[in-house]
Amino acid sequence: MDMPGNNEDFSEREDESAPPPMAPETRSLSILDWSALIAVVAGGLNTGLIAAVDLDVFAKILPTAAATRGVYGLIGLAALYSVVLLFRLGEQPD
């Protein structure tokens, strides 16, 4: 039984050119990039909790005030690195 529409060819035509695939290294993030972004998000969530309900999660988890200050320092460095990462990703062609 031949039904209308069964003879349509839905395969991709060869004359249509697909955009060239991007090299994986142009948009990939390194372990340091991901670590910095995760630290910035964790710091942002902690700051939000401090502002909303006066709960400092880092101070509750870490044993000493010096350790807490060290983590806050690392989050600050991660934020600076994230700014550099933002400009680096912004310079890449689309």
CORRAQUI-V792337 format. One record per residue. RES is the residue in one small letter. PHI is phi in whole degrees, 0 to 359 (none if undefined). PSI is psi in whole degrees, -180 to 180 (* if undefined). Layout:
BEGIN
res->RES phi->PHI psi->PSI
res->RES phi->PHI psi->PSI
END
This chain:
BEGIN
res->m phi->none psi->123
res->d phi->260 psi->114
res->m phi->260 psi->148
res->p phi->297 psi->138
res->g phi->94 psi->-9
res->n phi->284 psi->-19
res->n phi->264 psi->13
res->e phi->283 psi->141
res->d phi->257 psi->114
res->f phi->262 psi->6
res->s phi->288 psi->157
res->e phi->287 psi->132
res->r phi->283 psi->149
res->e phi->284 psi->-23
res->d phi->284 psi->-17
res->e phi->277 psi->122
res->s phi->265 psi->131
res->a phi->278 psi->152
res->p phi->297 psi->146
res->p phi->295 psi->141
res->p phi->294 psi->144
res->m phi->281 psi->144
res->a phi->294 psi->140
res->p phi->297 psi->-27
res->e phi->282 psi->-12
res->t phi->283 psi->-31
res->r phi->242 psi->4
res->s phi->277 psi->149
res->l phi->252 psi->141
res->s phi->280 psi->174
res->i phi->298 psi->-39
res->l phi->295 psi->-40
res->d phi->299 psi->-49
res->w phi->297 psi->-41
res->s phi->297 psi->-42
res->a phi->295 psi->-43
res->l phi->295 psi->-40
res->i phi->294 psi->-40
res->a phi->295 psi->-39
res->v phi->294 psi->-40
res->v phi->294 psi->-44
res->a phi->298 psi->-42
res->g phi->295 psi->-39
res->g phi->295 psi->-42
res->l phi->295 psi->-40
res->n phi->296 psi->-43
res->t phi->297 psi->-39
res->g phi->297 psi->-40
res->l phi->292 psi->-36
res->i phi->296 psi->-44
res->a phi->290 psi->-38
res->a phi->280 psi->-49
res->v phi->230 psi->15
res->d phi->55 psi->47
res->l phi->237 psi->114
res->d phi->261 psi->100
res->v phi->295 psi->-40
res->f phi->297 psi->-40
res->a phi->292 psi->-31
res->k phi->287 psi->-37
res->i phi->279 psi->-43
res->l phi->277 psi->145
res->p phi->286 psi->-32
res->t phi->232 psi->162
res->a phi->293 psi->-32
res->a phi->294 psi->-39
res->a phi->294 psi->-39
res->t phi->296 psi->-44
res->r phi->296 psi->-36
res->g phi->296 psi->-42
res->v phi->295 psi->-42
res->y phi->298 psi->-38
res->g phi->296 psi->-42
res->l phi->296 psi->-37
res->i phi->293 psi->-37
res->g phi->297 psi->-42
res->l phi->295 psi->-38
res->a phi->295 psi->-36
res->a phi->294 psi->-42
res->l phi->298 psi->-42
res->y phi->296 psi->-37
res->s phi->294 psi->-33
res->v phi->295 psi->-43
res->v phi->297 psi->-41
res->l phi->298 psi->-41
res->l phi->300 psi->-46
res->f phi->291 psi->-35
res->r phi->294 psi->-42
res->l phi->288 psi->-29
res->g phi->288 psi->-25
res->e phi->281 psi->-19
res->q phi->289 psi->140
res->p phi->291 psi->153
res->d phi->281 psi->*
END
